[in-house]
Amino acid sequence: MDILVTYDVNTETKAGQRRLRKVATVCKNFGQRVQLSVFECRVSQAQYETLKAQLLDILDARVDSIRIYKLPSPRENHMEQFGLDHYTDFDEPLII
């Protein structure tokens, strides 16, 4: 399943700055950053549940916000890209 993870973490405190880094790290483990606080992820149902659980463990619901959008498949038919694109399609062979 294709999902979009967006977050807004309050960074006014050192604890908030740590939460921000942790949220970004968790998201990087499941997908790729497309904007500062936005990640596109292609995950199985089990991976989705793991991702959600890890994010909820970090979240301070009093001051932070995380949204996960489930995207229709295939994602490419439902989005348009304008400007610079750093997206890597991991479904195709990756040549290093």
TITORFI-255970 format. One record per atom (N, C-alpha, C, O): residue in one letter; x, y, z. Coordinates in steps of 0.02 Angstrom, whole numbers, padded with zeros to 5 digits, always signed. Atoms other than C-alpha are relative to their C-alpha. Layout:
<rs>
AXYZ;...
</rs>
This chain:
<rs>
M+00043-00059+00000;M+00000+00000+00000;M+00045+00061+00000;M+00098+00062+00031;D-00036-00063+00002;D+00059+00176-00037;D-00031+00048+00050;D-00092+00056+00052;I+00024-00047-00050;I+00047+00301+00104;I+00042+00063-00002;I+00099+00063-00025;L-00034-00064-00007;L+00095+00481+00135;L-00001+00016+00075;L-00055+00020+00105;V-00005-00017-00071;V+00157+00524+00310;V+00021+00073+00005;V+00072+00094-00023;T-00017-00071-00012;T+00155+00707+00363;T+00002+00011+00075;T-00036-00020+00113;Y-00003-00012-00072;Y+00203+00775+00531;Y+00020+00072+00015;Y+00052+00106-00025;D-00017-00066-00027;D+00219+00935+00631;D+00017-00011+00073;D-00027-00022+00114;V-00023+00012-00068;V+00323+00914+00788;V+00023+00065+00030;V+00063+00102+00000;N-00018-00062-00035;N+00339+01056+00912;N+00073-00005+00022;N+00091-00051+00059;T-00072+00003-00015;T+00525+01095+00926;T+00023+00057+00045;T+00081+00076+00043;E-00019-00055-00046;E+00521+01233+01057;E+00043-00024+00058;E+00076+00016+00091;T-00041+00028-00055;T+00605+01116+01182;T+00050-00050-00029;T+00043-00072-00086;K-00049+00051+00021;K+00754+00998+01173;K-00035-00067-00011;K-00018-00104-00057;A+00038+00063+00008;A+00632+00853+01196;A-00037+00000-00067;A-00040-00052-00100;G+00034-00005+00064;G+00533+00914+01046;G+00047-00009-00058;G+00030-00041-00108;Q-00050+00007+00052;Q+00690+00926+00941;Q+00021-00073-00007;Q+00032-00097-00063;R-00016+00072+00002;R+00731+00745+00989;R-00057-00039-00033;R-00045-00084-00074;R+00058+00034+00031;R+00554+00689+00943;R+00000+00010-00076;R-00013-00037-00113;L-00002-00014+00072;L+00571+00774+00773;L+00051-00045-00035;L+00036-00074-00087;R-00051+00043+00029;R+00733+00680+00737;R-00022-00073-00001;R-00011-00109-00049;K+00023+00070-00004;K+00656+00516+00795;K-00055-00014-00051;K-00054-00067-00084;V+00054+00010+00049;V+00500+00538+00688;V+00029-00005-00071;V+00010-00048-00109;A-00031+00001+00066;A+00607+00577+00535;A+00038-00066-00011;A+00035-00094-00066;T-00037+00063+00005;T+00717+00425+00569;T-00046-00059-00013;T-00033-00101-00055;V+00048+00054+00010;V+00568+00309+00584;V-00028+00002-00071;V-00031-00049-00105;C+00028-00007+00068;C+00494+00377+00422;C+00050-00020-00053;C+00032-00052-00102;K-00052+00019+00048;K+00660+00355+00331;K+00008-00075-00005;K+00027-00101-00057;N-00004+00073+00001;N+00657+00171+00380;N-00054-00032-00042;N-00047-00091-00061;F+00056+00029+00036;F+00495+00147+00285;F-00012+00032-00069;F-00050+00005-00109;G+00013-00033+00064;G+00502+00269+00139;G+00052+00053-00015;G+00109+00049+00009;Q-00047-00053+00019;Q+00582+00423+00066;Q-00032+00068+00008;Q-00092+00079-00004;R+00022-00069-00011;R+00570+00606+00106;R-00015+00033-00067;R+00025+00028-00114;V+00016-00038+00060;V+00481+00710-00026;V-00005+00075+00014;V+00000+00115-00032;Q-00005-00069-00023;Q+00473+00872+00074;Q+00024-00004+00072;Q+00032-00058+00099;L-00031+00000-00066;L+00539+00925+00244;L-00035-00046+00050;L-00001-00084+00085;S+00036+00041-00048;S+00403+00841+00347;S-00051-00046-00034;S-00105-00059-00008;V+00045+00043+00039;V+00325+00729+00214;V+00040-00058-00029;V+00092-00049-00060;F-00031+00060+00026;F+00370+00550+00170;F-00050-00040-00040;F-00107-00047-00021;E+00039+00049+00038;E+00304+00434+00035;E+00027-00069+00018;E+00088-00080+00019;C-00020+00067-00019;C+00306+00252+00087;C-00041-00052-00037;C-00101-00042-00048;R+00035+00058+00028;R+00261+00088+00003;R+00011-00056+00050;R+00067-00081+00058;V-00006+00046-00056;V+00224-00035+00143;V-00053-00055-00005;V-00105-00047-00037;S+00050+00052-00009;S+00135-00198+00179;S-00044+00020+00059;S-00029+00068+00093;Q+00043-00015-00057;Q-00006-00200+00305;Q+00038-00007+00066;Q+00030+00034+00111;A-00040+00010-00061;A+00114-00269+00437;A+00049+00058+00011;A+00057+00082+00067;Q-00047-00056-00005;Q+00242-00133+00400;Q-00037+00064+00019;Q-00012+00104+00059;Y+00041-00058-00017;Y+00104-00002+00409;Y-00015+00001+00074;Y-00009+00053+00107;E+00016+00004-00072;E+00054-00062+00582;E+00062+00014+00042;E+00057+00048+00094;T-00063-00013-00036;T+00236-00060+00639;T+00018+00074-00003;T+00035+00103+00048;L-00015-00071+00008;L+00265+00114+00569;L-00045+00042+00045;L-00022+00086+00081;K+00048-00039-00040;K+00107+00181+00651;K+00015-00007+00075;K+00014+00042+00112;A-00015+00011-00070;A+00152+00102+00819;A+00063+00038+00021;A+00065+00068+00075;Q-00062-00035-00017;Q+00328+00174+00815;Q-00011+00075+00003;Q+00015+00109+00048;L+00014-00072-00001;L+00264+00348+00772;L-00041+00020+00061;L-00028+00072+00091;L+00042-00017-00058;L+00132+00344+00908;L+00039-00004+00065;L+00022+00031+00113;D-00043+00003-00059;D+00265+00294+01035;D+00040+00064+00009;D+00057+00083+00066;I-00040-00061-00002;I+00361+00454+00992;I-00043+00062+00011;I-00023+00108+00047;L+00045-00058+00002;L+00214+00574+00972;L-00017+00026+00070;L-00033-00013+00115;D+00029-00033-00058;D+00170+00699+01109;D-00064+00033-00026;D-00062+00087-00054;A+00064-00020+00031;A-00014+00718+01062;A-00024+00069+00024;A-00068+00098-00007;R+00020-00067-00025;R-00029+00879+01165;R+00027+00055-00045;R-00002+00110-00048;V-00032-00054+00038;V+00087+00975+01047;V+00022-00020-00070;V+00041+00023-00110;D-00023+00024+00065;D+00129+00866+00895;D-00059-00026-00040;D-00114-00038-00014;S+00051+00026+00045;S+00030+00807+00745;S+00032-00045-00052;S+00083-00028-00082;I-00021+00046+00053;I+00053+00658+00629;I-00062-00019-00039;I-00113-00037-00010;R+00055+00023+00043;R-00059+00619+00480;R+00028-00052-00048;R+00082-00044-00076;I-00018+00052+00048;I-00052+00462+00374;I-00058-00005-00050;I-00114-00019-00031;Y+00049+00005+00053;Y-00143+00463+00208;Y+00012-00063-00040;Y+00068-00075-00063;K-00005+00059+00043;K-00177+00300+00116;K-00017+00023-00071;K-00070+00049-00084;L+00006-00024+00069;L-00153+00335-00069;L-00032-00053-00044;L-00019-00112-00035;P+00029+00049+00047;P-00255+00254-00208;P+00054-00030-00044;P+00105+00002-00059;S-00049+00034+00043;S-00163+00128-00316;S-00024+00000-00072;S-00084-00003-00084;P-00071-00017-00010;P-00071+00147-00425;P+00008+00075+00013;P-00024+00116-00018;R-00012-00069-00022;R-00007+00306-00345;R+00015+00046-00059;R-00007+00103-00061;E-00022-00040+00057;E+00068+00367-00509;E-00058+00028-00040;E-00051+00080-00072;N+00059-00024+00037;N-00106+00385-00585;N-00038+00054+00037;N-00085+00084+00009;H+00038-00047-00041;H-00164+00500-00445;H+00042+00058+00025;H+00021+00094+00070;M-00042-00056-00021;M-00021+00624-00428;M+00032+00034-00060;M+00041+00003-00113;E-00037-00036+00050;E+00064+00757-00530;E+00061+00030+00034;E+00056+00054+00090;Q-00062-00026-00026;Q+00244+00812-00503;Q+00020+00061-00040;Q+00022+00059-00102;F-00024-00061+00032;F+00303+00989-00541;F+00065+00021+00033;F+00071+00017+00094;G-00063-00023-00027;G+00479+01055-00520;G+00046-00058+00016;G+00037-00114-00008;L-00053+00047-00017;L+00628+00964-00447;L-00029-00062+00034;L-00070-00056+00079;D+00025+00063-00027;D+00596+00781-00408;D+00059-00044+00019;D+00100-00062-00023;H-00054+00043-00025;H+00713+00677-00300;H-00025-00071+00013;H+00009-00110+00046;Y+00031+00065-00014;Y+00599+00524-00300;Y+00039-00056-00033;Y+00058-00051-00091;T-00031+00060+00027;T+00680+00354-00323;T-00053-00055-00001;T-00083-00070+00050;D+00049+00054+00006;D+00567+00216-00388;D+00034-00065+00018;D+00073-00093-00021;F-00033+00060-00024;F+00619+00065-00286;F-00032-00064-00030;F-00008-00119-00016;D+00029+00058+00033;D+00505-00050-00389;D+00039-00018-00063;D+00033-00074-00088;E-00041+00011+00059;E+00624-00032-00537;E+00070-00020+00023;E+00089-00005+00079;P-00069+00015-00019;P+00803-00099-00539;P+00038+00064+00017;P+00031+00115-00017;L-00039-00057-00023;L+00920+00018-00447;L+00073-00012-00017;L+00102-00060+00006;I-00070+00007+00021;I+01091+00042-00527;I+00042+00048+00040;I+00029+00109+00041;I-00042-00042-00043;I+01225+00105-00411;I+00069+00006-00032;I+00113+00039-00004;
</rs>
